[in-house]
Amino acid sequence: MVKTAELDPSQNYLFGFHPHGVLVVGAFANFCTEATGFSCLFPGLRPHLLMLPCWFQVPFFRDYIMTSGLVSSDKASAAYLLSRPGGGQVAVLVVGGPLEALEAKPGALSLRIRNQKGFVKLALEHGASLVPVFSFGENELFQQFPNSPGSWVRRAQEALQPLLRVALPLFYGRGGLLLPFRTPIRTV
């Protein structure tokens, strides 16, 4: 993690994280673990990665993700974090949303934000500062099976997304497994 500015721990922040990648590995490593020393870089700030609400309906998985500091991305949960008195709260939102995961391919970068700008309004309503966060190398961690826009695979993925509430990228990593390729992630 590369720190480019001092952040006042008496304020609340909304970090806009990009890109989504296949599994949001960079955001999880930086904001749900101490792998990159977040608490040393930003003393007094407590990060909370926002995740799709549907994942909080899965028994046992819900408990696991909550112990990691993940919070539902619904408006009420994000508003609660951003309105906490005394500051020090950081809500981390992956601004591209789940459909951006379908675009996550090595060497490619796209931001799907057309209908997803409510986070700006939310930050303004609660007086939270918006902080852009970019993670270099996120899209290089996994390969996806071909799913170009308009293909039958992409049409099926986009049709299932509203029903399941998650995107279903068909991906693989090292050795054809779910292990990510050895690529450094630099989050700024």
Secondary structure, 3 states (H helix, E strand, C coil): CCCCCCCCCCCCEEEEEECCCCCCHHHHHHHCCCCCCHHHHCCCCEEEEEECHHHHHCCCHHHHHHHCCCEECCHHHHHHHHCCCCCCEEEEEECCCHHHHHHCCCCCCCCCCCCCCHHHHHHHHHCCEEEEEEEECHHHCCEECCCCCCCHHHHHHHHHHHHHCCCCCCEECECCCCECCCCCCEEC
